[in-house]
Amino acid sequence: MKRFIFFLLICMTSSLPASDDDACDLMRDLMTVNRVNRMLEYRFPVTYNNTLQGGYINMPSARMGKEGEIGFGYSQVPPYRNWNLRVQLFENLEMTANYRIFSGILDPVFGDMGFGEFSDKGANLKLALIHPEDSDYILPGIALGWDDFIGTKGFESQYIVVTQVLPKFNSELTIGYGSGRIKQWFGGFLIFPFGKWVCSPFQNFAVNIEYDSIDYKNPEREPHPDGRNQKSKINYGFKYRFWDTFDLMGSCVRGEEYAFAISCYYNFGNSKGFLPKIDDPLPYCAPKNTQEIGCLRSEDVVVQDLLYALKAQGFQLLGAWITYDDCCRRVLRLKVWNCFYLFERQVRCRLNHLLSSLTPSNIDKVVVVMEAEGFPIQEYHYHQPFLQMYCHRYIGDAELDLISPINNVTYCDPCRTQTLFENERGLFCFDYAPKVHTFFGSTKGKFKYALGLNAGVCGYLPWDVFYQFQLGWIGITKLEDFIGVDRLNPSQLINVHTDIVCFYQQTGVTIDQMYLQKNANISNGWFVRGSLGHFAQNYGGIAGEILYYPVDSPWAVGFEAAILKKRKFSGLGFSDEIRRFVGFNPTFLKFTGYQYFMDLYYDSCEFQMGLKMSIGQFLARDLGIRYEVTRYFANGVRFIAWYTRTNGHDMVNGSTYFDKGVGFSMPLDFFYTYSSRKRWNYGMSAWLRDVGYRGPTGRRLYDMIHDQRM
């Protein structure tokens, strides 16, 4: 009895309203949690020097930005004007590129032709061995750096640098040792004097000072004559950051010149887009109908439920069948086309919710075949007991994905199959994207470009034949006086690529693409395709490809071959001739291009990297190998770099040139309020040459399949 009375007293007191003291305790606890979260997420601001490396004014530090960041900026550091680019590919790897313009010095060859002042391109790399954040700023950060490691190497340096961050004093201290242009010991100090002033406009104001050890007086290390004076090795200046995106810096360098820099950065790798996806449907939740197929719910009603639910979720139901497997289990087979979603996790989440709510209870298994580009890519097998457990929230998405894994496409026995529904793919799909062409180093100017718009239509003809028709229009161009010939080093190979400028100089509306493509899934991870038509502005022809890419395999291998003809500079016709220089004299040869490659792919999910190696004959009839590395992020952003080595023996400035370049790809739904599978791609080689050029052949199998498995 006493225990019962004690229990009643506890229940009565627990049901009383909270006192003011209890409310204060709750608010205090919430404030404590918020403060702890801020401490855990706190990151002492990273500042950047005049070449956009983590650093101070001219000297680097051991610090770097967050993984996925891209920065762009301009600095004027007499006697140079610098355009800078920074990419944080990995947490421990910072890469920067600089385009230096030598103020007051004309280019010795092309200066009077419109090129103007002399310029130099360079790339820098910094590898962090230890981040200060790894120890919560208790231990210093250590990094190794290589400046101007590629190209002319006129500003080459190697260094090791140590940076200690002192959050308590809103400051950091750096010391390092270098060789090359950075000679021996250097250092820097930075402080945010008003860093503790929360919400103050002065909080992001910083003062920095550094010991500049650049060997200015050495003509081999300082190529500009006006930059060889140094009255003081102490540089000093200020920095200010606006809206955590824009940086402004002013400084005094070499004890006699004033410099300034402005830059911006954005974390594309971790961004969820510029606009929220407010127009994306929520995962399916109601109405739920698992009534078995029978008198109360016929097959037509089941198909109707699935058809409209899938359409509302961003899918198209292409077919539905009831069949029986080898164990005589009743199987509902669905063929679904993913119209909008870029990532497989988005597809799985919506399928999980929808199938668990609408699958008839007398269906033992549901097989969902995912289609893209007119052919089946993969399929998912959902078993009825697991769908019921998911519907009643006994398991979640992670568990259901684990027990319903991705599979290679299978084909059912037509003798045991009942067709419930079949639907045709869309005949028309309108598309548009920006059209961008850029070139560096023309004799008529340092930077040439053409900006316009691509618009077109694509769809599917009978027998699932895909067609692409794309128009192009250039609205703004600086290519009028640009010629596709290197005045100093004309390519001695057949000009399969260097005359691309002539195509970009076309005025009015052009037909950029017009081709047909048929893709097919043979079985067990084998895929084939065939393409025919105008693949790009400069080439058309016929191509074929076969690929082995089973599910749950990081490896893939394929073979592609193509016969290509060069298009005329206007119209839809083909040319039988191609230009080739003998010395500086142009000649014209009969030409039908053919290329063939064996492609080897590897996808490392752990490091979010893709590797590709292509071995074969390129379009200029040079044999060799092309290496391609892709760094991709969870939101679909990709950075690409490639290097090609062939027997083309292309000579540039007395050295053999091998094609290399970088590229960038991002989903266009960054700019939409809804999900989209469309992408914008941009790439540029270090030099416009013919060596190592692989002609266009339509949509490649690996790219289409990998995009569906991301």
C-alpha positions, -999 to +999 in steps of 0.1 A: +000+000+000+028+024+009+045+017-025+013+024-043+008+058-025+045+066-032+039+059-069+008+082-070+028+110-054+055+107-081+029+107-109+011+138-094+043+158-090+056+149-125+023+161-140+026+195-123+035+225-146+072+234-147+083+261-124+102+292-135+134+277-122+129+246-144+123+268-175+155+287-167+174+255-164+161+244-197+171+276-214+205+274-197+210+239-210+200+248-245+225+277-245+252+254-232+245+229-260+246+258-285+279+270-272+294+236-273+282+231-309+298+264-319+331+254-302+331+221-321+324+238-354+347+267-348+374+273-374+399+301-372+396+321-404+419+312-432+435+341-451+451+340-486+481+358-501+485+377-534+486+344-554+455+330-536+474+305-516+467+301-479+491+327-465+497+364-458+510+388-484+536+371-506+545+342-482+525+310-477+513+295-445+504+258-436+467+266-437+442+260-465+405+262-472+378+236-468+374+207-491+355+216-522+362+253-522+368+273-554+383+307-552+389+333-579+407+367-575+428+395-589+459+411-574+481+439-584+516+435-569+540+458-587+554+450-612+528+422-618+491+419-623+478+385-614+447+365-621+444+337-597+424+305-593+423+282-562+407+247-560+406+227-528+403+192-542+409+174-510+411+183-473+449+181-475+456+193-510+454+229-523+460+237-559+463+272-573+469+286-608+483+321-617+483+342-648+509+369-644+511+399-666+544+418-666+535+455-664+554+477-688+571+449-708+557+440-742+558+405-754+590+402-775+572+384-804+535+393-804+534+425-783+528+447-813+502+424-828+476+429-801+489+405-774+503+434-754+524+429-723+543+397-716+526+371-695+533+338-678+511+309-666+519+288-636+504+263-612+511+257-575+505+228-551+505+226-513+502+194-493+492+196-457+508+169-435+490+181-404+462+206-401+461+229-370+424+219-367+434+182-363+445+189-327+420+218-320+448+242-326+470+227-298+496+216-323+509+235-353+500+227-389+528+215-413+527+217-451+549+211-481+546+234-512+557+235-548+552+268-566+552+271-604+559+234-608+547+232-644+552+254-674+581+278-678+589+275-640+601+311-639+587+315-604+596+280-591+599+274-553+598+245-529+592+250-492+581+235-459+561+257-436+548+254-400+518+274-387+507+277-351+471+291-346+464+309-313+426+312-311+428+327-276+447+356-290+429+357-324+462+353-342+485+328-360+523+326-364+542+310-393+578+300-400+591+282-430+621+274-451+623+274-489+645+270-519+643+285-554+625+318-556+617+317-519+652+317-504+657+301-470+638+313-439+605+332-441+577+338-417+544+356-410+521+368-383+484+377-385+460+389-359+423+398-358+424+427-332+386+428-330+379+391-333+361+390-300+336+417-310+307+394-320+284+409-347+307+439-351+317+451-386+353+451-374+353+415-364+367+403-398+394+429-399+429+415-398+465+429-396+494+409-410+531+412-412+556+389-429+593+383-435+596+381-473+625+359-483+620+361-521+653+364-539+644+396-558+679+407-566+686+374-585+676+379-622+671+341-625+645+343-597+630+377-605+624+380-642+610+415-642+637+443-640+614+466-621+609+440-593+646+435-583+647+463-557+640+455-521+644+482-494+629+460-467+622+423-462+592+432-440+559+434-457+528+446-439+491+451-446+455+445-437+427+421-447+390+423-446+364+397-453+328+405-464+299+381-459+323+352-455+327+352-493+348+382-505+383+391-494+400+425-497+437+431-490+460+461-491+497+459-483+532+474-486+557+451-503+595+453-507+594+485-486+586+507-517+554+495-535+518+492-525+497+462-535+461+452-533+441+421-539+404+411-542+390+376-543+360+356-537+354+319-529+325+295-526+323+259-515+309+242-546+319+207-533+296+209-502+269+232-516+233+221-518+227+245-546+220+282-548+182+276-546+163+253-523+144+224-540+110+236-530+094+222-561+106+186-554+078+164-542+081+149-507+085+111-506+052+093-511+032+089-479-006+086-487-029+071-496-017+036-486-033+007-504-018-028-500-051-046-509-043-078-528-049-082-565-084-097-569-120-088-571-117-056-550-085-044-567-078-055-602-046-054-621-057-022-640-063-005-607-029-015-594-012-001-625-032+031-622-022+036-586+015+031-595+014+051-627+001+083-611+021+080-579+053+075-599+045+104-621+039+127-591+073+115-577+092+124-609+093+090-626+077+076-657+063+041-657+072+024-690+059-010-683+043-034-658+042-072-659+032-100-636+055-131-638+066-161-618+102-169-608+118-203-606+104-208-571+068-201-584+067-168-565+045-141-579+066-112-591+055-077-601+080-063-626+081-025-633+101-006-658+107+029-645+125+059-661+142+084-638+134+117-653+148+142-627+169+128-599+207+130-601+216+106-574+207+070-568+199+077-531+171+100-541+157+074-564+158+047-537+142+068-511+112+076-532+108+040-545+110+027-509+082+049-497+060+043-528+063+006-531+058-001-494+026+019-496+011+005-528+024-030-534-005-056-533-001-080-504-003-111-526+028-100-546+058-119-533+085-097-549+087-065-568+115-060-594+121-024-605+141-020-637+156+015-639+160+028-674+180+057-688+188+069-723+166+042-738+181+011-722+178-007-688+207+001-664+201-019-633+173-032-611+161-035-575+145-066-559+120-058-531+106-087-511+071-084-496+080-090-460+106-063-460+083-038-477+057-045-449+084-040-422+094-007-439+057+004-441+052-002-404+085+016-396+102-015-382+132-008-405+144+024-423+159+033-456+194+021-448+181-013-438+158-017-468+185-006-492+208-032-477+184-061-480+172-049-514+205-044-532+211-032-567+213-060-593+222-066-629+193-065-653+175-098-657+149-108-682+118-128-674+104-158-693+078-145-718+058-178-715+051-171-678+046-134-681+014-113-682+016-078-696-003-053-676+008-020-691+033-006-717+041+030-724+062+049-750+090+072-740+087+109-747+092+119-783+102+155-775+123+169-747+135+205-751+168+215-737+191+246-734+225+253-719+251+280-721+276+278-750+311+289-739+344+287-758+376+302-743+413+304-755+444+317-738+475+331-755+463+343-789+486+366-808+458+391-809+451+391-772+456+372-740+421+359-736+397+352-764+361+339-759+328+333-774+296+332-754+262+321-766+234+296-761+227+260-771+191+249-775+177+217-789+154+188-787+159+152-780+137+121-776+131+086-786+120+071-819+106+036-824+127+007-811+141+030-784+164+049-808+176+081-791+180+113-812+197+146-805+192+178-824+210+209-810+213+244-824+240+269-814+241+306-814+270+329-804+260+363-791+292+378-777+325+369-794+361+380-794+372+355-820+369+376-852+406+380-856+416+347-841+432+320-864+437+284-855+474+284-863+503+287-839+525+314-855+556+301-838+549+264-836+524+253-862+513+217-856+529+193-880+502+167-876+471+167-896+449+195-882+421+174-866+415+199-838+435+232-843+410+245-869+381+243-844+383+281-842+370+283-877+338+265-866+334+288-836+336+318-858+304+310-877+278+336-874+240+331-869+224+299-859+244+267-864+235+230-862+259+217-836+246+182-831+223+159-851+227+122-845+210+090-837+221+065-810+209+031-800+219+017-766+213-018-753+219-039-722+229-074-734+229-090-699+251-097-669+267-062-671+274-061-708+263-030-727+266-019-764+258+012-783+258+025-819+258+061-830+254+078-864+253+115-875+268+148-867+283+145-832+297+180-829+303+212-849+335+198-864+328+160-869+303+135-878+304+098-887+296+064-872+307+049-839+303+017-819+311+008-783+309-023-760+313-020-722+314-045-693+303-027-662+285-050-636+268-036-606+287-034-573+320-034-592+344-004-591+360-017-624+347-014-659+363-021-693+352-011-728+362-008-764+352+019-788+358+025-825+347+052-848+350+064-884+347+102-886+345+128-913+353+165-908+324+188-914+325+218-936+328+252-919+292+259-928+262+238-935+257+201-930+281+187-956+314+169-950+348+178-963+371+152-980+403+172-972+422+182-941+449+207-936+485+198-926+515+221-922+549+213-936+570+238-918+550+270-921+534+260-955+498+246-954+490+216-975+457+196-979+453+159-978+425+134-984+411+125-950+388+100-934+394+097-897+393+066-876+400+060-840+398+031-816+404+027-779+403+003-751+390+021-720+397+010-684+377+026-656+380+025-618+357+042-593+370+047-558+340+055-536+362+058-505+382+087-520+354+099-543+377+096-573+373+082-607+403+069-628+402+063-666+429+050-689+424+049-727+448+031-750+446+032-787+448+054-818+438+090-817+422+110-845+455+125-858+467+088-862+490+090-832+492+060-809+493+064-772+475+065-738+454+090-721+451+092-683+421+109-668+414+116-631+381+128-618+374+141-583+337+141-576+317+153-546+285+141-530+265+169-546+276+160-582+303+186-587+333+172-606+369+183-613+387+166-641+423+165-651+439+146-680+473+139-695+479+122-728+512+106-740+515+096-777+540+091-804+528+122-823+561+140-816+544+174-815+570+201-809+563+233-790+592+257-783+617+230-789+601+205-766+578+176-772+543+185-761+518+160-747+482+171-744+469+179-709+441+200-694+415+204-667+377+204-667+348+212-645+313+198-644+284+208-622+247+200-620+224+227-635+199+221-607+222+244-586+202+271-603+167+254-602+141+250-574+137+214-585+160+184-592+174+179-626+198+155-643+212+181-667+248+192-663+271+219-675+306+208-686+336+230-693+372+219-701+403+234-716+437+221-727+469+238-718+475+243-756+453+241-786+470+212-805+462+181-826+482+156-807+461+133-784+428+144-797+398+120-794+369+129-816+333+130-804+311+100-809+279+107-790+270+097-754+295+072-740+281+042-721+302+045-689+291+081-684+254+073-688+256+042-665+278+058-638+255+088-635+227+064-626+247+047-599+261+078-581 
